[in-house]
Amino acid sequence: MNERIPRREAPDFRDSEDGLISSIIEDGFLNVALDDANQYGPHAMIVLLGIVSVITGSVLGLAMIDPMLSAGAIALLLVASILQSRFRLLGD
């Protein structure tokens, strides 16, 4: 039977015997959350979504108080993002 959309091959996956937190730390948080490096990928993605929603809510809350606070928070997040990509602070 021919499929309309061919399936892609499964990504590399490592089954970890460690606990949730130690497995995520060992393989790198972003690697687990975005690339499903081990079986805790969905758990790490939920944590990542929570972090992003808290940051977004904080920036919007600061914008309601004073737009300059929001602009400063956005600038700080951009600088942190540039530093993270330059120095690989959260792992590969």
Protein Blocks (a to p, Z undefined) as FASTA:
>chain_A
ZZfbacdddddddddfbdfklmmmmnopklmmmnopafklmmmmmmmmmmmmmmmmmmmm
mmmmomklmmmmmmmmmmmmmmmmmnomnoZZ
